[in-house]
Amino acid sequence: MHASDPTFPLYPILSFLAIAVSFIPFPWHFRARNIGTCSYMLSTGLWSLVEFINSIVWADNVNNVAPFWCDISAQVIIGASVGLTTSTLAISRQLYSISAMNGASKSPKEKQRDMIINSLIAFGIPLLVMLLHFIVQPRRFDIFEEIGCQPATFNTVAAYVLYFMWPVVIGLCSFVYSVLTLQNFYYRRIEFAKVTSNGSGMSPERYIRLMLLVCVDMICNTPIGVFSILVAARAALLPFSTLSQTVNFTHVELVPSSVWKADRLSRAVTEINHWVPVFCSFVFFVFFGFAEEAKKNYRRWYESIKNIFTFGRSRTEADLPPKPKYVSNIHLAEYSY
């Protein structure tokens, strides 16, 4: 394989590592029922997995070699790109809820209600956007050389309302929650340690890490969403009524790298979105992969693996009969291992 990208295979290597670092902290966040962080890891991990496979299969071609895979991966890209922002919204909402409690713990019913609302935000909105995208989908999918399968979107006003606007709107909602959270933190900073230790199930260190994650996500993903809208809006908007005349779900647009790289701004949007899941995966791992909770789980995994090998070796030695001090050459074979 001779890829047209001179940096190949840098991206596949980093995206593969992004898959690993996305799912390493997942088990203990899942056990703690952290909806926002679990959704964040699923979004970055699945998106990185899709981009990893796509970047290898279509490193040097635009052949439609895996149409069923492209059907799936295009939908994953839609859901995961929105899922990053909705998971951040769920996290910022949780942080605001904790900061506004004044040290009072929530009842089990209130906690269950919060989990349901956060689940609807983190998982329900991405599913809704995936369904809405079908309304403005003019063809089956696109294939970009070096990038792989991408969702196709009809450039009409309806596309901006039903699809493009979601990361920006959700990012602004997260911004509002974050500002209110910081305000609560400032006015109640003396009670902050009590709030995070009593009834919230969250240490002050973990609270701050989540706040930093939300801030980084808003600084990066919301401007990217605005930039993508501005670049897409440069093209002539087509009347929505013409969609029924142009839609063809059997058609696949094949885009060589020389074409999508010809326009500087379009190339920037394509490559930025290509790197978003990798960047977000590593950012999450930097904040949570080296925390004390993570180190405890690493030690637990290490001890479990060590016990497996130690137990196996000890059992093998214990089950063997003792070697006699003096045996003939004929009987040595019975005790060899």
C-alpha positions as CSV (number, residue, x, y, z in Angstrom):
1,M,0.0,0.0,0.0
2,H,1.4,3.4,-1.0
3,A,-0.7,6.1,0.8
4,S,-0.9,9.5,-0.8
5,D,-0.6,11.0,2.7
6,P,3.2,11.4,3.5
7,T,2.5,11.1,7.2
8,F,1.0,7.6,6.9
9,P,0.8,5.5,9.1
10,L,0.9,8.1,11.8
11,Y,-2.9,8.6,11.9
12,P,-3.8,4.9,12.1
13,I,-1.3,4.4,14.9
14,L,-2.6,7.3,17.0
15,S,-6.2,6.4,16.3
16,F,-5.5,2.8,17.4
17,L,-4.0,4.2,20.7
18,A,-7.0,6.5,21.0
19,I,-9.3,3.5,21.0
20,A,-7.3,1.9,23.8
21,V,-7.1,5.0,26.0
22,S,-10.8,5.7,25.5
23,F,-11.9,2.3,26.9
24,I,-9.2,1.8,29.6
25,P,-11.1,3.9,32.2
26,F,-14.5,2.8,31.0
27,P,-15.1,-0.1,33.5
28,W,-14.8,1.9,36.7
29,H,-16.8,4.8,35.3
30,F,-19.5,2.4,34.2
31,R,-19.6,0.8,37.7
32,A,-19.9,4.3,39.2
33,R,-22.8,5.1,36.8
34,N,-21.1,8.2,35.4
35,I,-23.4,8.7,32.4
36,G,-21.5,11.7,31.0
37,T,-18.0,10.2,31.1
38,C,-19.2,6.8,29.8
39,S,-20.9,8.5,26.9
40,Y,-17.8,10.6,26.2
41,M,-15.6,7.5,26.1
42,L,-18.0,5.6,23.9
43,S,-18.2,8.5,21.5
44,T,-14.4,9.0,21.2
45,G,-13.7,5.2,21.2
46,L,-16.2,4.3,18.6
47,W,-15.4,7.3,16.4
48,S,-11.7,6.5,16.7
49,L,-12.4,2.9,15.8
50,V,-14.2,3.9,12.6
51,E,-11.5,6.4,11.6
52,F,-8.8,3.8,12.3
53,I,-10.3,1.3,9.9
54,N,-11.2,3.9,7.3
55,S,-7.8,5.5,7.3
56,I,-6.2,2.0,6.5
57,V,-8.8,0.8,3.9
58,W,-8.9,4.1,2.0
59,A,-5.4,5.3,2.5
60,D,-4.6,5.4,-1.2
61,N,-8.0,4.8,-3.0
62,V,-11.6,5.8,-3.3
63,N,-13.0,2.4,-4.2
64,N,-16.4,1.5,-2.8
65,V,-15.0,-1.8,-1.4
66,A,-17.2,-2.0,1.8
67,P,-20.6,-0.4,1.3
68,F,-22.2,-2.0,4.3
69,W,-19.4,-0.9,6.5
70,C,-19.7,2.7,5.1
71,D,-23.4,2.7,5.9
72,I,-22.6,1.9,9.5
73,S,-19.5,4.1,9.9
74,A,-21.3,7.1,8.5
75,Q,-24.0,6.8,11.1
76,V,-21.4,6.3,13.9
77,I,-19.6,9.5,12.8
78,I,-22.9,11.4,13.0
79,G,-23.8,10.0,16.4
80,A,-20.4,10.2,17.9
81,S,-19.7,13.8,16.8
82,V,-23.0,14.9,18.5
83,G,-22.3,12.5,21.4
84,L,-19.1,14.3,22.3
85,T,-21.1,17.6,22.9
86,T,-24.1,15.9,24.6
87,S,-21.8,14.0,27.0
88,T,-20.1,17.2,27.9
89,L,-23.5,18.8,28.5
90,A,-24.5,15.8,30.8
91,I,-21.2,16.3,32.7
92,S,-21.6,20.1,33.1
93,R,-25.2,19.5,34.2
94,Q,-24.1,17.1,36.8
95,L,-21.4,19.5,38.1
96,Y,-23.9,22.3,38.3
97,S,-26.3,20.1,40.2
98,I,-23.6,19.2,42.8
99,S,-22.4,22.9,43.1
100,A,-26.0,24.0,43.8
101,M,-26.8,21.5,46.5
102,N,-25.5,23.6,49.5
103,G,-24.2,20.4,51.1
104,A,-27.5,18.6,51.0
105,S,-27.6,15.1,49.5
106,K,-30.2,14.1,47.0
107,S,-32.7,11.4,47.6
108,P,-32.5,8.1,45.7
109,K,-35.5,9.1,43.6
110,E,-33.9,12.4,42.7
111,K,-30.6,10.7,41.7
112,Q,-32.6,8.2,39.5
113,R,-34.4,11.1,37.8
114,D,-31.0,12.8,37.1
115,M,-29.6,9.6,35.6
116,I,-32.6,9.3,33.3
117,I,-32.3,13.0,32.2
118,N,-28.6,12.7,31.6
119,S,-29.0,9.4,29.7
120,L,-31.6,11.1,27.4
121,I,-29.2,14.0,26.9
122,A,-26.1,11.9,26.3
123,F,-27.6,9.1,24.2
124,G,-31.1,10.3,23.1
125,I,-30.0,13.5,21.4
126,P,-27.4,11.7,19.2
127,L,-29.9,9.1,18.2
128,L,-32.4,11.9,17.3
129,V,-29.8,13.7,15.2
130,M,-29.0,10.5,13.4
131,L,-32.7,10.1,12.5
132,L,-33.0,13.8,11.5
133,H,-30.0,13.5,9.2
134,F,-31.9,11.1,6.9
135,I,-34.2,14.0,6.0
136,V,-31.3,16.0,4.5
137,Q,-29.3,13.0,3.2
138,P,-29.1,13.2,-0.6
139,R,-27.2,10.0,-1.3
140,R,-25.9,6.9,0.4
141,F,-22.5,8.2,1.6
142,D,-19.3,9.8,0.5
143,I,-15.8,8.3,0.3
144,F,-12.8,10.6,0.8
145,E,-9.4,9.3,-0.2
146,E,-7.2,9.1,3.0
147,I,-10.3,9.7,5.2
148,G,-12.7,7.0,4.2
149,C,-16.5,6.9,4.6
150,Q,-18.3,10.1,5.5
151,P,-22.0,11.1,5.8
152,A,-23.5,13.0,2.9
153,T,-25.6,16.1,3.6
154,F,-27.7,18.2,1.3
155,N,-26.7,21.8,1.5
156,T,-30.0,23.4,2.3
157,V,-31.3,25.6,5.2
158,A,-33.0,22.5,6.7
159,A,-29.6,20.8,7.0
160,Y,-28.3,23.6,9.3
161,V,-31.4,23.4,11.4
162,L,-31.7,19.7,11.6
163,Y,-28.0,18.7,11.6
164,F,-25.2,21.3,11.6
165,M,-26.5,23.4,14.5
166,W,-26.6,20.7,17.2
167,P,-22.9,20.8,18.4
168,V,-23.1,24.6,18.6
169,V,-26.4,24.8,20.5
170,I,-25.4,22.0,22.9
171,G,-22.0,23.6,23.4
172,L,-23.7,26.9,24.3
173,C,-25.9,25.1,26.8
174,S,-22.8,23.5,28.4
175,F,-21.3,27.0,28.5
176,V,-24.2,28.3,30.5
177,Y,-24.1,25.4,33.0
178,S,-20.3,25.9,33.4
179,V,-20.7,29.6,34.1
180,L,-23.3,28.9,36.7
181,T,-21.2,26.2,38.2
182,L,-18.2,28.5,38.5
183,Q,-20.4,31.1,40.0
184,N,-21.6,28.6,42.6
185,F,-18.1,27.5,43.2
186,Y,-16.9,31.1,43.8
187,Y,-19.7,32.0,46.2
188,R,-19.6,28.6,48.1
189,R,-15.9,27.8,47.9
190,I,-15.8,27.3,51.7
191,E,-18.5,24.7,51.5
192,F,-17.1,23.1,48.3
193,A,-15.2,20.3,50.1
194,K,-18.3,19.3,52.1
195,V,-20.5,19.4,49.0
196,T,-18.2,17.1,47.0
197,S,-17.6,14.7,49.9
198,N,-21.1,14.3,51.2
199,G,-23.6,12.6,49.0
200,S,-22.1,13.5,45.7
201,G,-19.9,10.5,45.3
202,M,-17.2,12.8,43.9
203,S,-13.9,14.1,45.3
204,P,-12.8,17.7,44.8
205,E,-10.0,16.6,42.6
206,R,-12.3,14.6,40.3
207,Y,-14.7,17.6,40.2
208,I,-12.0,19.9,39.0
209,R,-10.8,17.4,36.4
210,L,-14.4,17.2,35.0
211,M,-14.6,21.0,34.9
212,L,-11.4,21.1,33.0
213,L,-12.6,18.5,30.5
214,V,-15.8,20.5,29.9
215,C,-13.8,23.7,29.4
216,V,-11.4,22.0,26.9
217,D,-14.3,20.5,25.0
218,M,-16.2,23.8,24.8
219,I,-13.0,25.7,23.7
220,C,-12.4,23.1,21.0
221,N,-15.6,21.6,19.7
222,T,-17.9,24.5,19.8
223,P,-15.7,26.8,17.7
224,I,-15.1,23.8,15.3
225,G,-18.9,23.5,14.9
226,V,-19.2,27.2,14.1
227,F,-16.2,27.0,11.7
228,S,-17.8,24.0,9.9
229,I,-21.1,25.9,9.5
230,L,-19.4,29.0,8.1
231,V,-17.3,26.9,5.6
232,A,-20.4,24.9,4.5
233,A,-22.4,28.1,4.1
234,R,-20.0,29.5,1.5
235,A,-21.6,27.2,-1.1
236,A,-24.9,28.1,-2.7
237,L,-27.8,27.0,-0.6
238,L,-30.2,24.7,-2.5
239,P,-34.0,24.8,-2.1
240,F,-35.2,22.0,0.1
241,S,-37.9,21.2,-2.5
242,T,-35.1,20.0,-4.9
243,L,-34.0,17.3,-2.5
244,S,-36.7,14.9,-3.7
245,Q,-35.4,15.4,-7.3
246,T,-31.7,14.8,-6.4
247,V,-31.9,12.1,-3.7
248,N,-30.4,8.8,-4.7
249,F,-29.6,6.3,-2.0
250,T,-27.8,4.0,-4.4
251,H,-25.3,6.8,-5.4
252,V,-21.9,7.1,-3.7
253,E,-19.7,10.2,-4.1
254,L,-16.0,9.3,-4.6
255,V,-13.7,12.2,-3.7
256,P,-10.0,11.9,-4.4
257,S,-7.6,13.7,-2.1
258,S,-6.6,16.1,-4.8
259,V,-10.2,17.3,-4.9
260,W,-11.0,17.7,-1.2
261,K,-7.6,19.3,-0.6
262,A,-8.0,21.8,-3.4
263,D,-10.0,24.3,-1.2
264,R,-8.0,25.3,1.8
265,L,-10.9,25.9,4.2
266,S,-12.8,22.8,3.2
267,R,-9.6,20.8,3.7
268,A,-9.2,22.4,7.1
269,V,-12.7,21.3,8.2
270,T,-12.2,17.8,6.9
271,E,-8.8,17.3,8.6
272,I,-9.9,18.9,11.9
273,N,-13.0,16.7,12.1
274,H,-10.7,13.7,11.3
275,W,-8.5,14.4,14.2
276,V,-11.2,15.4,16.8
277,P,-11.8,11.9,18.2
278,V,-8.1,11.2,18.6
279,F,-7.4,14.5,20.3
280,C,-10.5,14.1,22.6
281,S,-9.5,10.6,23.5
282,F,-6.0,11.6,24.7
283,V,-7.4,14.7,26.5
284,F,-9.8,12.5,28.5
285,F,-7.0,10.0,29.4
286,V,-4.7,12.8,30.5
287,F,-7.4,14.0,33.0
288,F,-8.6,10.6,34.2
289,G,-6.0,7.9,33.1
290,F,-3.5,9.0,35.8
291,A,-5.9,9.8,38.6
292,E,-5.7,8.0,42.0
293,E,-8.8,6.0,41.1
294,A,-7.2,4.9,37.9
295,K,-3.9,3.9,39.6
296,K,-5.9,1.8,42.1
297,N,-7.5,-0.1,39.2
298,Y,-4.2,-0.5,37.4
299,R,-2.8,-2.0,40.6
300,R,-5.8,-4.3,40.9
301,W,-5.4,-5.5,37.3
302,Y,-1.7,-6.0,37.8
303,E,-2.3,-8.1,41.0
304,S,-5.0,-10.1,39.2
305,I,-2.8,-10.9,36.3
306,K,0.2,-11.7,38.6
307,N,-2.0,-14.0,40.7
308,I,-3.1,-15.9,37.6
309,F,0.4,-16.6,36.5
310,T,1.7,-17.2,40.0
311,F,-1.2,-19.6,40.8
312,G,-0.6,-21.5,37.6
313,R,3.1,-21.9,38.3
314,S,2.6,-22.9,41.9
315,R,-0.1,-25.4,41.1
316,T,2.1,-27.0,38.4
317,E,5.0,-27.4,40.8
318,A,2.7,-28.6,43.7
319,D,1.0,-31.3,41.5
320,L,4.3,-32.9,40.4
321,P,5.7,-35.7,42.5
322,P,8.9,-35.0,44.3
323,K,12.1,-35.9,42.5
324,P,14.0,-38.8,44.1
325,K,17.5,-38.1,45.1
326,Y,18.9,-41.1,43.2
327,V,17.2,-42.4,40.1
328,S,18.4,-44.4,37.2
329,N,18.6,-42.9,33.7
330,I,15.6,-45.0,32.7
331,H,13.3,-43.4,35.3
332,L,14.4,-39.8,34.7
333,A,11.9,-39.3,31.9
334,E,9.0,-39.8,34.3
335,Y,9.9,-36.7,36.2
336,S,11.0,-34.4,33.4
337,Y,8.9,-31.2,32.9
